[in-house]
Amino acid sequence: MILSEIFCRKHGLKVALVGRPNVGKSTLFNRLCGKRMAIVHDIPGVTRDRKEAFGQLGDIPLKLIDTAGLEDKSKDPLMEGMKAQVLAALRESDVILFIIDGREGVTPLDEAFADLLRRSQKPILLLANKCEGKVGMQGIAEAWGLGFGEPLPTSAEHGQGMDSLYEALLPYYKGPLGEEEEETEEAPLQLAIVGRPNVGKSTLLNQLVGHERVLTGPEAGVTRDAISIDWDYKGHALRLVDTAGLRKRAKVVEKLEWLATAESLSAVQYAQVVILVVDATQALEKQDLHIASRVIEEGRCLVLALNKWDLISDKQELLLDLKERLSMALPQVKGIPLVPLSALTGKNKEKLLDAVLAIYEIWNRRISTSRLNRWLEEVVAHHPPPLVSGRRIKIKYLTQIKTRPPTFVLFCSKSAELPDSYVKYIINGMREGFELQGVPIRFFVRSGKNPYDDKD
């Protein structure tokens, strides 16, 4: 049985995965999600923020929280932020999965973590991970001394011990109460926040949701995983996705950064609207334009957030310059929204979200074939297509075949010989005539018989 995300959101058992670094929390998180949702690497401390996703174990729907592994008595401000994220996960959870490395046994850091968990007053299940076969028997014996009852031997990497984990979780799952209503809840708008490192993406997300949901810091590269947060704005369900900074491909040499970059690009692929955060004090560098181009190629809506706008002296001149540079660098998409803001103070954050909703509506817009062809007749009459071999190309009809992004097919005679300049003329006219500014348009030219012609 595959449970829907809506069902998991309503009835899922909220489970936090906690433990010291490199015990396999993210591997188990991915196992329970049924796909790779968190970055897994041999280097300890890959996970920093708390990452949430939906999953299931048997017929138990799960709301999973992956957390950072903590180091004991660290004074690093980043580690303090990570600890705050772990404590938030403990407060929100119904059940805590405390994971240790069965091969290494109980370490002093495990014991320190156990003291922290006892104060949570939540049900705690102890998992001895990495216990493939008979490996880890000594660690399991030691784990009894932590006082959390029988340790469950598991191997998140190989899927062993999931039956025992299911039986242990079952008493805490109450299931839906009463008859289940038909699931009519709308899927949230997927909104990815992308940009170069250290331009203020995480600060902006925290400002939008109104609290310190993700870690921030002055150094670049704090965010690694793509962190998604379900949120609501003016009655619209949104899923905000914070991503790792995107550097030039040639500069990405370490595997961990490569994995983080892949996560960010995947977030763009699955997004519906993408906010590209740009540092207004060094606006529209080549990498910014490369990211913007990537978003447009994927057919996604794009909104530019001009962060640190409060530091700009001649605001109007810079805004005009940016619009001109955008029109030259991305001529295929005219009218991309530019929203000046300050992620630090929250100024203009509502304007940013209003721009997101507006362009999302355009991205979903459908135009009837009759409207398109009435408009097309006027356009062709004003500027007829060119002659080919002494005969004029005949424009037959235009139709929209899908939305998200708006996609059109133009049927005409000798379609292969219709100049690109004339196609651009039609597309630009459609943007003006049907208010399709700012979204990518996919346009195909085909030869074929007009089904709207009268039949003999």
N, C-alpha and C positions, 0 to 999 in steps of 0.2 A: 504494500500500500504506500503510495506516494502522497504525502500530505501537502496541501497548498500553503503558500506563504501566509495567506490571509488567516487560515486556520491556526498556523503556528503563532502568528502575532496575537490572536485572541486568546488562545488556550494553552500556549506553550509553557512548559516548565522552564523557568529561568535558571540557568546553570552557569556558575562562574568557574573557570579553570585557573587554578592558582598553583604556585610553587616557585622554587628558586630557578635561576636561569638554566636553560638547556636540559630540562628533564622531559621535554616532548609535549608541552602544552599545545603549541600551535599545530603539531602533527595530529594530536587527538582532536583538536578543533576542526581541522580539515576533514578528518575521518567522519566526524559526526555531521558535518555540513554536507558530506557527499561529494565535495569538490574542493580544489585548492582555493581557499579564501584568505589564508594568512601566509606570509613569507616564512619559509623554513630554511634554516642554515645552521651549519655546525658551530658558527661563532655564537657565544652566549650573548644574550641581551638584544636580539634582533627586534623583538616586540617591545614597543615603548608605550603606545597608547592602548587603551582597552578597545578591542575590536569586537563588534557584535554582528551576529548572523543567525539565520534560522536553519534548523536541521531537524533530524529525527533519529530515534533509536528504536527500531521495531515500530510499534504504533504509538510511541510517545513523542509528541511534538516538542521541540526544544527551542528555547531562545538562549543562544550561547554567547558567553562573554569570554574572550581570550584576554589574558592580562600579561603584564610585564613580569619578568623574573627580577626579584629585588636582591641587592647586595647588602649585607649587614653593615650598619653604622656608616653608610656613605654620606658625605657632606655635599656631594655634587647637587646643585640646584635641579638639574635634570632628573636625578634619581629621586629627589623629594617630590617632584611632579609626578613621576611614575608611581610612587607610593600612594599619592593621593588618588590616582586612577584605580589602583588595586582596591583601596578602601571603598571607593565609590561602587566598584563591582560587587564587593561583599555586601554592601547595604542593599543593593538592588536585587540580589539573587534569592532564589528559593532554596537552592541546594548548592553546596560548594564541593567541587572535586579538587582535593588536595593531592597533587601529583609529586611523587619522588622518583628518583632513578633507582630501580631495584638492583641494578648491577653494582652501584656504588654504596648502597645501604643508606642509613640515616646519617646525615652530616650535621654539624653545628648550625648551618644555615637553615636546614630543614627544621631543626628544633626551634629556632627563632621564629620561623614562619608558623609553626604549630602554636606557639604562644600567642601570636597575632590572631590566628583563626579562632582560638578558644574564646576570645573576647567578642567575636561576631554574633554569638548566640544563634547561629544558623546550623541546620543539619550539614554534617561534613562526612564525605565519603573519601577514604584514603586509597589512592591508586598507586601501586608499585609498577611503574612503566618500564619498558625495555626488558621484559621478562620472557623473552622468546625461549620456548622449550623449558629446560630446567634452570636456565640462567636466572640469577636473581633470588634464589631460594634463601641465601643468607640475608639479603636485604629485606625480604619479606618477614623473616624472623625478627629482625631488628625493628621493623615498622610497628610491630605490636606495642612496643614500648612508648609510642607517641600518644597512646590512649584514645584513638579514634575507632576502636573495634578492629574487625578483621580486615587486613589489607587485601585489595583486589588485584591479583597479578594480571597485568595487561601488556599488550604490545600494540601501541597506536599505529606504528608503521606497518605491521602485518595484520592488524584487525583482530588480534587474539584478545579474549577476555571481554568482548562486547556483550556476550550473553549474560555474564555475571554482573556487568555494569547495568544492563537493562533490568535485571531482577532487583538490584539495589535501588534503582531510581523509581521503580514502579509504585512503592508505597507513598511516594510524595506527589504523584500525579493524580489529580482528582478528576480530570477529564471535563468536557463541557457539561454544564448543568442544564437539565431539561432538553427539549427538542432543539436541535440545531437549526437556526434560520438559514435561509438561502444566502450564500455569500455574494453580496452585491457591491461590496466595498471596492472603490476604485484603486487601482495600483498607483503608488505615489509617483510624482514627477521626479525622474532621476536627474539630479543636478550636480555635476562634477565641478570642483574648483581646482584649476590647474595653473601652472606658471613656472617660471624659473625658480631656483632655490632662493629662499630668504626674501621673497617679495611681499610676504604677509598673508599667505593663503590660510594658515591655521589661525592666525589672529582674526581674520575676517570670519571664518566659520564660528569661532567662539563668540564673536560679536553678534552674529546672526541669531544663534541659539540662546544667547543671553547668559552663558556661564562658561567656565573653563573646561570645555568638553575634551579638547585635544591639547597635547603639549605644545608649548611654544618656547622659543629661545633665540638669543642673538646670533647663535651659530647656524650655519646652513646645514641642512640634512637631518633636522630633528625628526621629521615625519618620514616613515619608511613604508609601512602598510598603507593601503587605501582604506580610510576609516569612514564608514557610512553611518549616518545618524538620521533617523526618521523624525520629522518635524512638521509643523503646520504653520502656514502663513495665510491669513485672510480666508480660512476655510479650505485652502488647497493643501493636500498632503504632499510633502516634499521629502525626498531622500537626498540629503546633502552628503557628498563624498569628498573628503579632504584627501589630497594626493601628495606624493613626494615630488620635490622639484625636478624639473626636466632640464638637464644640461645637454650640450651638444654631444652627439653620439660618440665622437672621437675622444671625448674626455671621460666617458664612462668605461672604466677599465676593471674595477672591482666587481666581483660576482654579486655582492650584496646590493650595490647600487644598480647593477643591471636588472636584478629581480624587482627592485623598487620602481625602476623606470617602466618595466613591463607591466607592473600593477597600475601605474598611472595611465599608460596608454590603453589598457583594458578598460579602465574607468571611463575614458573618453568614448570607446566603442559602445559601451552599454548605456551611456548617458543620453538624455534627450536634449538637455541644454547644458552648455559648458560655459562657466565663467572663467575667462582668462585674466588672472590678476597680473597687472603690469605696474612696475615701480615708476611712478610719474616723474621722478627725478632723473631717470635714465630710460625714458620710455621708448618702446618699440625698437628694441635691439633686434638683430637678425634672428636670434633664437625665439623671441616673442612671435615674430612673423612666421617662423617655421612651425611653431605650435599652432598658431591660428590656422595656417594652411592645412595642417593635419586634421584639425577639427572639421574644417569645411569639406575636405576629401571624404571624411566619414559620413557626411550628410547631416551633421548635428548643428543645432542652433548655437550661435556664439554671441556672448556679451562680454565686452571689455570693461574690467573694473580698474580704473586709474587710481591706484592706491597712493597714499602719502600726498594727496592733493593739497593738504594744508601747508606743505612745504614749498609750493610753487608760487612765485611772485606774479609773473605775467600769465595768468590763467587763460584768458581768452585767446591770446596769441598761440599758446601751446596747444589748446584744444583745436583750433583751426589747422595748425600744422599736422596734428595727429590724424585728423580726418582726411587731409590731403594725402598723407603718406599711406593710409589704409586703402584709399581708393586706387592708388597706384600699385600697391603691393598685392592687393586682393581684388582685382577688377571684376572677378566673376561673382562677387557678392557685394552688392552695394547697400549701404544703409545699416551696417553693423552698429548696434547701440554702443555708445561710449558713456560710461557713468563715472564721473569723478567722485572720489570718496576718501574717507579715512577709516581704515580698519581698526585703528587704535581707539578712536573716539566714537565710531559708529555713525558719523555724519554721512547722510545720503544712503544708508543701507536699505531703507524702504524704497528709494528710487531704483536701486539695483534689483530688488526682488520684483518690483512692478515691471521693470524692463524684461526680466526673465519670463514672467507670466504673459506679457504682451507678445514676445517673440515666439513663445511656445504655442500661443493661439494661432499665429500666422503659419507656423510649421505644420499645424494640423488642419489648415484651411483647405476646403474642397470647393472647386468652382464647377458649376454645371457645364455640360458640353454645349448647351444652347447659348449660354452667356459667352463662353469662349469663342464660339463661331460667329456670333453677332459682332463681337469685338474684332475678330480676325478679318471679317469682311471690310471693316472700316480701315484697318491697318494696311491691308493689301491694296485697297483702292487708293490710299494716300501714297503708298510706296510699293509699286508692283515688284515682284521678283524679277531677276535679270533674264536676259535671253540666253539660250544655249543652242548653238547650231542654228541660229535664226528663228528658234521657237521659244516662246516664253514658258518657263516652268509654271505648271499649274498647281496652285495651293488648293488642296481638297478639304481637309478639315483638321481640327485640333481637339484633343481630348486629354483630360487628366486621368491617369491610370492608378495613381496612389498618392497618399500624403506621407508626411514624416520621412524625408522632405517632400515637398510638392514635386510631382514627377509627371511630365507631359509627353505626348507623342504627336508629332505633326506629320500628316500624310500628304504627300505631293507626288507629282510626276518627276522622274529623274532625280530621286532623293540624293543620290551620291554626288550630284553636281550642284546642289544648292550651296552657295558660298557660306562660309562660316560667318562672314560679316552680316549676312541677312538673318541667319539664325540668332546672332547676338542682338540684332535690331528687334526681332520678335520678343526675345527674352527680356530685354530692357523695357520694351513697351508693356509687357505683362507685369513687370514689377510696378510700373507707374499705374497702369490701368486697374490692377486688382490688389494694390497695396501689399506687395510681397517683398518689401524692403527688408534686408538684413538676414534672409534665410537662403541657404543653398537651393538652387533649382536644378533638377535633373531633366534634361530635354533630349528627346530622340527624334530623328527624322526617318520616316519609312515611306516606301512606295506601297500603294494599295488602293482598292476601290473604296469610294466614299459610301458608307452604308446609308447616309442620309439623302443620297441622290434618289429621285423618283425612278422606280423600276418600270421597265417596259411591260 
